Amino acid sequence: MISKIFRAVIMGPPGSGKGTISTRIVKDFNMKHLSSGDLLRSQILNKTTAGQLAKDYIDHGKLVPDNVMVDLILNELHNMKSHSWLLDGFPRTVPQAGALLKKEPIDVVVNLNVPFEVIIDRIKGRWTHAPSGRIYHTEFNPPKVQGKDDVTGEDLIQRDDDKPETVRKRLETYQHNTQPVLQYFRDHGLLEEFAGRYSNEIWPKVHSFLSTKTEPLQYTHYGE
C-alpha cells in the first residue's frame, strides 16, 4: 500500500483552492510541485528551444500544441524520476493525458469539486487598488472604508476578470474542456474526487486519502 515514489496529478477549476491544496500536499507528503504554467514561463525566460517554440504560439494568440506541451512536461518529469511529484495544470486535453500515461505511471488524479456558485461568490468579492495592486475582499479582507484603499483613500476597482459574468464564462469553458480529461482518468481508475466549499473542508479528506497511498511526513492537526 505504501509506495516509495508517488506520482499525482491535481485538477480543479480556477478559484477552487487548487493552489492552497497543492501547497499542503507538497509539504505534508514531501513531493515536488510541477506547475505547467511556471514551467512554461521558466522555459520562455531561459530561451530554451521548447520555450521559444511555445512563445511563438503564445505571441500569435494561439494555444501551445499538445506535442510541445507533452515534450516540455515529460522532459521535466524525467529529471524528477527519483522523487515523488505533484503535477498541476497538465494535462489539459485527452491526447496530453494519453501521452502522459504512456510514459509515466500515475498513482492518482485528485480533482477538487467546488460548486461554481461558491467560486463566483468568492471571486466577486475581490476589489483592487489599481496603482499599488493591493487586493481586498469584502468578506475575508475588507477595506477600513468601503470602496476605498486603506493607505491612499483612493477608489477601489473590480477587475474585469473578477466580475461574476466573466468568472462564470471562464468556469464554463474550463468545465467544457476538462470533462473529457476527467472521464479519461475515471475510465482508467485513477480519478479521486473531493467535494466541498472551502479548502479547509476539502483538505482533511485529501490528506486522509493520500495517507493510504504514501506515508505523510506528519499527521496534521486540523482546525476549523
Phi, psi and chi 1 to 4 in degrees:
 res  aa     phi    psi   chi1   chi2   chi3   chi4
   1 MET       -  -42.4 -178.4  177.0   69.8      -
   2 ILE   -88.4  120.9  -57.8  -63.7      -      -
   3 SER  -105.3  148.9   59.8      -      -      -
   4 LYS   -74.1  -50.3 -171.8  177.4 -180.0 -175.5
   5 ILE  -104.1  127.3  -56.9  -66.5      -      -
   6 PHE  -122.8  130.5 -171.7   70.0      -      -
   7 ARG  -123.6  125.2  -59.1  172.0  179.3   89.8
   8 ALA  -136.7  155.5      -      -      -      -
   9 VAL  -120.1  140.6  173.6      -      -      -
  10 ILE  -118.8  135.8 -173.3  166.2      -      -
  11 MET  -132.9  156.6  -59.4 -179.0   71.1      -
  12 GLY   167.5  149.8      -      -      -      -
  13 PRO   -68.2  160.9   22.3  -30.6      -      -
  14 PRO   -56.4  132.2  -15.5   24.3      -      -
  15 GLY    87.1    5.9      -      -      -      -
  16 SER   -85.4   -5.7   63.7      -      -      -
  17 GLY    91.4   19.0      -      -      -      -
  18 LYS   -61.0  -38.3 -171.9  157.6   60.0   81.5
  19 GLY   -63.3  -43.3      -      -      -      -
  20 THR   -63.7  -48.3  -60.9      -      -      -
  21 ILE   -64.1  -41.2  -61.7  -66.0      -      -
  22 SER   -59.4  -45.5  -66.4      -      -      -
  23 THR   -58.9  -41.5  -59.6      -      -      -
  24 ARG   -69.7  -39.9  -66.7  178.2 -177.9 -179.1
  25 ILE   -61.6  -49.8  -69.4  173.9      -      -
  26 VAL   -58.7  -41.2  169.0      -      -      -
  27 LYS   -70.7  -48.2 -179.7 -178.7  176.4 -175.2
  28 ASP   -77.9  -23.4  -85.7   17.7      -      -
  29 PHE  -117.0   13.6  -67.5   91.2      -      -
  30 ASN    51.4   54.5 -168.0   28.8      -      -
  31 MET  -114.6  154.8  -59.3  171.3   76.2      -
  32 LYS   -90.6  136.7  -71.1 -170.1  176.0 -179.0
  33 HIS   -97.5  121.5 -177.6 -133.9      -      -
  34 LEU  -116.2  108.0  178.5   58.9      -      -
  35 SER   -97.8  125.7  158.8      -      -      -
  36 SER   -62.0  -36.5   61.5      -      -      -
  37 GLY   -65.2  -45.7      -      -      -      -
  38 ASP   -63.1  -41.5  -70.0  -12.9      -      -
  39 LEU   -62.9  -43.6  177.1   60.2      -      -
  40 LEU   -61.6  -46.6 -158.4   52.9      -      -
  41 ARG   -62.4  -40.6  -75.6 -174.6  -73.9  -87.2
  42 SER   -63.9  -43.6  168.3      -      -      -
  43 GLN   -65.2  -39.1  -65.2  -81.1  -30.0      -
  44 ILE   -67.0  -43.6  -69.2  171.9      -      -
  45 LEU   -61.8  -39.8 -170.6   65.0      -      -
  46 ASN   -85.8    2.3  -67.6  -35.1      -      -
  47 LYS    55.4   39.6  -65.4 -178.4  166.1   40.8
  48 THR   -72.7  166.7   65.3      -      -      -
  49 THR   -58.6  -48.0  -57.3      -      -      -
  50 ALA   -64.7  -38.5      -      -      -      -
  51 GLY   -63.9  -43.4      -      -      -      -
  52 GLN   -65.2  -38.7  -69.3  -64.4   98.7      -
  53 LEU   -63.9  -45.8 -170.8   57.8      -      -
  54 ALA   -62.9  -40.9      -      -      -      -
  55 LYS   -61.5  -37.5 -173.5  175.9 -174.7  -62.6
  56 ASP   -59.6  -41.6  -73.2  -17.9      -      -
  57 TYR   -69.1  -45.4  -73.8  100.0      -      -
  58 ILE   -62.8  -42.4  -66.6  168.6      -      -
  59 ASP   -62.8  -26.0  -73.1  -11.9      -      -
  60 HIS   -96.7   12.7  -73.1   89.1      -      -
  61 GLY    71.4   22.7      -      -      -      -
  62 LYS  -107.4  156.5  -62.2  178.1 -179.2  177.3
  63 LEU   -72.4  143.6  -71.3  173.5      -      -
  64 VAL   -68.5  125.0 -179.7      -      -      -
  65 PRO   -59.5  154.5  -20.3   31.3      -      -
  66 ASP   -52.7  -46.1  -74.7  -19.4      -      -
  67 ASN   -64.9  -33.4   64.2  -52.5      -      -
  68 VAL   -69.0  -46.1  177.0      -      -      -
  69 MET   -64.2  -41.2  -76.1  -54.1  -58.5      -
  70 VAL   -60.9  -47.2  166.1      -      -      -
  71 ASP   -60.4  -42.7  -72.9  -14.0      -      -
  72 LEU   -60.3  -49.3 -154.9   61.9      -      -
  73 ILE   -69.3  -46.7  -65.3  -66.9      -      -
  74 LEU   -64.2  -36.4  -69.7 -179.8      -      -
  75 ASN   -62.3  -40.4  -75.6  -19.7      -      -
  76 GLU   -69.6  -42.3 -163.4   68.3   18.3      -
  77 LEU   -65.8  -31.6  -68.0  178.6      -      -
  78 HIS   -60.4  -34.4 -178.3   74.9      -      -
  79 ASN   -77.8   -5.8  -62.8  -33.4      -      -
  80 MET  -115.6   21.6  -63.6  162.4   59.7      -
  81 LYS   -59.2  -29.7  -83.7 -154.6  172.6  -66.2
  82 SER   -92.2    8.3   61.3      -      -      -
  83 HIS  -133.2  146.2 -153.0  -73.5      -      -
  84 SER   -68.0  145.8  -63.0      -      -      -
  85 TRP  -143.2  158.3   46.2 -105.1      -      -
  86 LEU  -122.8  119.3  177.7   68.7      -      -
  87 LEU   -99.2  128.8 -175.7   52.2      -      -
  88 ASP  -129.5  126.2  179.5   -2.6      -      -
  89 GLY    90.9    4.7      -      -      -      -
  90 PHE  -152.8  138.5 -179.1   94.4      -      -
  91 PRO   -84.0  155.5   30.7  -34.5      -      -
  92 ARG  -110.0  -11.5  -68.0 -178.1 -177.0  -88.9
  93 THR  -133.9  162.1   67.0      -      -      -
  94 VAL   -63.3  -42.7  171.4      -      -      -
  95 PRO   -58.6  -38.8  -27.7   36.5      -      -
  96 GLN   -63.6  -42.2  -72.5  179.9    3.2      -
  97 ALA   -62.9  -42.9      -      -      -      -
  98 GLY   -64.1  -42.6      -      -      -      -
  99 ALA   -64.7  -37.5      -      -      -      -
 100 LEU   -64.3  -47.3  177.3   64.4      -      -
 101 LEU   -66.3  -28.7  -80.6 -168.2      -      -
 102 LYS   -66.5  -31.7  -85.1 -175.0 -177.8  177.2
 103 LYS  -104.3  -28.5  -65.6  -71.6 -172.6 -179.5
 104 GLU  -129.3  129.8  -64.5  -73.7  -13.2      -
 105 PRO   -73.4  121.2   24.7  -28.9      -      -
 106 ILE  -100.7  131.6  -56.2  -63.8      -      -
 107 ASP   -85.4  -37.6  -66.1  -66.8      -      -
 108 VAL  -161.1  150.2   68.3      -      -      -
 109 VAL  -115.5  114.4  176.1      -      -      -
 110 VAL   -91.2  122.0  170.7      -      -      -
 111 ASN  -116.3  126.1 -176.9   48.6      -      -
 112 LEU   -91.0  119.9  -53.8 -177.5      -      -
 113 ASN  -108.9   93.7 -172.4   -8.4      -      -
 114 VAL  -113.1  129.2  179.3      -      -      -
 115 PRO   -55.0  137.9  -23.7   33.0      -      -
 116 PHE   -58.4  -37.6  -78.5    3.1      -      -
 117 GLU   -62.4  -34.9  -64.8  -52.5  -40.7      -
 118 VAL   -66.2  -43.9  171.2      -      -      -
 119 ILE   -63.8  -43.9  -66.4  174.2      -      -
 120 ILE   -62.4  -44.0  -68.3  167.5      -      -
 121 ASP   -61.2  -39.1  -83.6  -12.8      -      -
 122 ARG   -66.7  -47.0 -171.9 -177.6  -58.4  163.7
 123 ILE   -75.8  -34.2  -66.1  176.5      -      -
 124 LYS   -69.2  -11.4   76.9  179.9 -177.2 -175.9
 125 GLY   -83.6   -2.4      -      -      -      -
 126 ARG   -81.1  132.2  -71.7 -179.1 -171.6  164.2
 127 TRP  -131.6  144.1  -70.4   80.5      -      -
 128 THR  -123.5  141.4  -57.1      -      -      -
 129 HIS   -92.2  103.6  178.4 -117.6      -      -
 130 ALA   -56.4  -45.8      -      -      -      -
 131 PRO   -62.2  -35.9  -24.4   35.0      -      -
 132 SER  -101.0  -21.4   69.5      -      -      -
 133 GLY    84.0    4.8      -      -      -      -
 134 ARG   -64.9  134.3  -80.7 -173.8  -71.1  -85.8
 135 ILE  -113.9  134.5  -64.4  174.0      -      -
 136 TYR  -119.1  164.0  -62.1   86.5      -      -
 137 HIS  -139.0  130.7 -167.3  -77.2      -      -
 138 THR   -58.3  -27.3   51.6      -      -      -
 139 GLU  -102.0  -47.4 -176.7  179.5  -10.7      -
 140 PHE   -92.0  -27.8  -55.5  115.6      -      -
 141 ASN  -150.6   66.1  178.5   36.6      -      -
 142 PRO   -72.7  149.5   25.6  -32.1      -      -
 143 PRO   -69.4  158.6   25.8  -33.1      -      -
 144 LYS   -62.7  -37.6  -66.9  172.3 -175.6  173.5
 145 VAL  -118.2  127.0  176.8      -      -      -
 146 GLN   -55.4  127.3 -175.2  176.8  -13.0      -
 147 GLY    80.5    4.2      -      -      -      -
 148 LYS  -124.6  145.2  -58.0  -69.1 -176.4 -178.7
 149 ASP   -70.9  136.5  176.8   52.5      -      -
 150 ASP   -60.8  -36.3  -74.1   -7.2      -      -
 151 VAL   -85.1  -48.2  178.5      -      -      -
 152 THR  -102.3  -19.2   65.1      -      -      -
 153 GLY    78.6    4.5      -      -      -      -
 154 GLU   -75.8  162.4  -66.1  169.6  -19.1      -
 155 ASP   -65.7  143.5  -72.7  -18.6      -      -
 156 LEU   -92.7  151.7  -59.0  176.6      -      -
 157 ILE  -122.3  158.7   63.5  162.9      -      -
 158 GLN  -105.0  119.3 -172.8  167.7   50.1      -
 159 ARG   -64.2  150.3  -61.8 -176.0  -45.8  158.3
 160 ASP   -55.5  -37.8  -74.2  -17.8      -      -
 161 ASP   -64.1  -21.4  -81.9   -3.6      -      -
 162 ASP   -98.3   -1.8  -65.9  -23.1      -      -
 163 LYS   -75.4  140.0  -68.6  178.3  178.8  174.7
 164 PRO   -50.3  -43.7  -27.5   34.1      -      -
 165 GLU   -66.2  -34.5   58.3  -87.5   21.3      -
 166 THR   -70.6  -42.7  -52.7      -      -      -
 167 VAL   -62.4  -44.8  176.5      -      -      -
 168 ARG   -61.2  -43.3 -175.0  178.9  -63.1  -79.5
 169 LYS   -62.7  -41.4 -172.3  173.6 -179.5 -177.8
 170 ARG   -64.3  -41.1 -161.7  160.0   75.1 -122.6
 171 LEU   -66.4  -40.0  -70.2  172.2      -      -
 172 GLU   -66.4  -38.2  -72.2  170.7   -8.8      -
 173 THR   -64.1  -43.7  -60.4      -      -      -
 174 TYR   -59.3  -46.0  171.8   86.1      -      -
 175 GLN   -61.8  -44.9 -174.8  174.8   39.8      -
 176 HIS   -60.8  -42.9  174.2   76.1      -      -
 177 ASN   -76.9  -29.0  -67.4  -23.5      -      -
 178 THR   -92.7  -27.5  -54.1      -      -      -
 179 GLN   -52.5  -44.2  -78.3  -53.0  -44.4      -
 180 PRO   -62.9  -34.3  -22.2   33.4      -      -
 181 VAL   -69.6  -43.4 -178.9      -      -      -
 182 LEU   -62.0  -41.5  -67.0  175.8      -      -
 183 GLN   -65.0  -37.3 -171.3   58.9   49.4      -
 184 TYR   -59.9  -47.5  178.2   85.5      -      -
 185 PHE   -69.2  -33.9  -74.9  129.5      -      -
 186 ARG   -63.4  -43.0 -170.3  178.4  -72.4  115.3
 187 ASP   -63.5  -26.9  -69.0  -16.4      -      -
 188 HIS   -92.3    5.8  -78.2   75.8      -      -
 189 GLY    70.2   25.2      -      -      -      -
 190 LEU  -107.4  -15.5  -66.7  170.2      -      -
 191 LEU   -83.5  129.8 -171.5   67.5      -      -
 192 GLU  -124.9  122.0  -70.5  -70.0  -24.0      -
 193 GLU  -105.4  140.1  -58.8 -156.5   65.7      -
 194 PHE  -127.4  113.6  -60.4   90.5      -      -
 195 ALA   -99.3  149.0      -      -      -      -
 196 GLY   169.6  174.7      -      -      -      -
 197 ARG  -100.7  -28.5  -62.7  171.6   65.3   86.3
 198 TYR  -134.3  156.3  -57.2  102.1      -      -
 199 SER   -58.8  -40.2  -64.2      -      -      -
 200 ASN   -69.8  -16.8  -76.9  -12.5      -      -
 201 GLU   -85.7  -37.9  177.9 -171.9   -8.4      -
 202 ILE   -80.4  -37.8  -65.5  173.9      -      -
 203 TRP   -56.5  -45.4  169.7 -123.2      -      -
 204 PRO   -58.6  -34.6  -24.6   34.7      -      -
 205 LYS   -67.2  -42.4  -57.2  173.8 -170.2  176.1
 206 VAL   -64.8  -45.5  173.5      -      -      -
 207 HIS   -62.0  -44.2 -171.3  -80.6      -      -
 208 SER   -62.1  -43.7  178.3      -      -      -
 209 PHE   -65.8  -49.2  170.2   76.9      -      -
 210 LEU   -62.7  -29.4  -68.4  179.6      -      -
 211 SER   -66.1  -19.7  -64.3      -      -      -
 212 THR   -83.3  -10.8   68.6      -      -      -
 213 LYS  -107.1  -34.2  -59.1  -68.4 -176.7 -177.5
 214 THR  -151.7  148.6 -174.5      -      -      -
 215 GLU   -72.0  123.9 -166.7   72.3   35.0      -
 216 PRO   -74.9  155.7   27.0  -31.6      -      -
 217 LEU   -70.6  -29.3  -69.9  178.1      -      -
 218 GLN  -153.8  155.6   57.8 -175.0  -14.1      -
 219 TYR   -99.0  106.9  -71.9   89.3      -      -
 220 THR   -69.4  140.7  -50.8      -      -      -
 221 HIS   -89.9  123.1  173.3   72.7      -      -
 222 TYR   -96.2  135.6  -59.1  111.1      -      -
 223 GLY   -93.8 -179.8      -      -      -      -
 224 GLU   -79.7      -  -70.3  -62.9  -47.5      -
